[in-house]
């Protein structure tokens, strides 16, 4: 284990835990559900004000166009907020990418909008762990890192997107652009477990809408003339589930469509999620899906149009990623923090970054839990713990303590 040297002790001593908590308490009561453009715009301004204490240029990047399938089968554009980018020393030969997201899963009508203390060290509230607490960690770690003698020779980009909770579809091109040429990346999703365990391998994830067009008819007088889109959708759901195997999970999630009980339904939308563990499983699934669509169209005499795809590629643990995890563990040991990692079934922007060939640790955020529920909590001492961990990782990645 590498002991902290004098410089590292001084760096870590610069972390202001009270200021980090104050940021969480200011940011989390602001509703930033993914589609809440006013709330996201207000959060963007708050982030710009906070991150202005770092050197570099802050940019507001418009979301890329994204469409979704409505309940009646039409492709409609979704509303997404602007993304936040800070670029520091863009000409440096060695650069990193740090990412987080400002959106939450809680829309303005949701009753979960305020903070409360569960005990002296545990704060409950929307986004405290996922991931406004993580944003406070990014800022604090970078403020400390800027005092490292190694910082001047390296640069970094910070990306905080507005649509991670819905798959980062409007920020995916920006993630890919910023990942290019980076030596390493850190993403600030909360730890996989409240004890600080990190997520290692992740599956990929894809969301699809199958728009099924049948033919309407009277359910009593001439049902034989109809082509029942709901039946085709139900058959597709069952047959999709039968495509599952080790390393590939499929979840038929919802069927929209139909009309009155006395009408053979002429339209339906089947929505489903697929999670391939390895890249080849994603390719094989696409081949099977094309064959399934063709057979269903012939069997039910319907038309089927697919919308969507695998937007989060699988994230295997490469040698380069293992090396980065090893550095994080070593830094944790130096700080008295036990760092472990395990396979996760979830996905995040770390998937997108890894697909660009950049080693990434994507659970560098706070310790907490019960995310995506009104029981979400932050273990408050982990704010300073994780800021110290990130600052030390960045310092040593940049040649410090050698």
C-alpha positions, 0 to 999 in steps of 0.5 A: 500500500502506498502511504499518503505523502506530504503533498497528498495529505495537504491536498486531501486536507483542502476538502470542505465537507460543509460546503459540499453538503450545502451544495446538495441541500441547495441543489436537491429540492430543485426539481430536475425530472428529465422532461422538466426543462425549466428545472433543468435550466435552473440547475444548469445555471446553478452548476455554471455558477459553482463550477466557475471556480475552476479554470477553463471554459463552460459551454451550454450544449443543445440536446441532439434530436430524439424521437419516441413512439407515442401510444398511437404509434406516431414518432414524436420528438422528446423534450430534453434540456441543455447539457453542461460542459467544462473544458480545462486545459484542452491542449494538454497531451493527457486528458481525462473525462469526468461525467455526471447527470443533473436529471432525476426520475422524479417529475414535478407532480411527484410528491417526493420533492424535499429533504429530511434527515433520517439520522445524524449521518443520513439524508433522504431526498430526491437526487441526493445519491443519484446523483447531485451528491455525485456532482458535489463530489466532482466539483470538490475533487477537482478544486482539490486536484487543481492544487496538485503540482501534477495538475498543470500538465494534464487537462479534463472535460466535465460533462453533466448531461440532462437525460441520463435517466432516460438513456442519454439519447440526446447526449450520446453524441456528445459523450462519444465526442468528449471521450475521444483521446481520453486517458481515463474516465470517472463517472459519478453514479452512486456506489453499487452498495452502501458500503462503497462497492463499485460496479464493474462489468455491466450489460448493455441495454436497449429499448424498443418500440414495435409498432404493429399495423393490422386491419380493423373489422367488426368483432361480431359481423366480420372478424375474419376480415380483421388482422388483430394487432393486439394478438400479434403484439402478445405473440411477439412478447411471448416469443421475445421472452423465449429468446432469452438465454444466459447473458441475454435478458429480455423484458416485454414491458408494455402493450399500447393499442386497441379501441372498443371491445367490438372492434378488431384492433388495427394497431398496437405498440409493444415496448421491450427492453433487452440487456446483452451481457457481451457485444456478440450477444447484442449482434446475435439478438438483432439477427434473431429479432429480424427473423422474428419480425419477418415470421410474425408479419407472415403469420399474423398478416400485419406490418411491424416497424421497429423503433429504438435499439441498443443505446448502452453497449455492453461494458466488459471489464478490460485489462485497461479498466482493471488497471484503473480499478486497481489504482482506485483500490490502491488510493482507497487503501491509502485513505483507509477506504476499502474498495471492492467491485462487482458485476452490475445489472444496471447501465449508465453513461459508463457503458457509452464511454467504455464503448469508445475504448476509454477505461472508466470507473462509473460509480465514483459517486457517494455512498447511499441507496434506494435510488429511484424511490422516495426512500433515496438516501445519502450517507453524508460522510461519504461526500468528503470520502469520495471527494478525497478518493477522486482527488487522489486518483486524479493526482496519481493518474497524473504522475503524483506520488512517483 
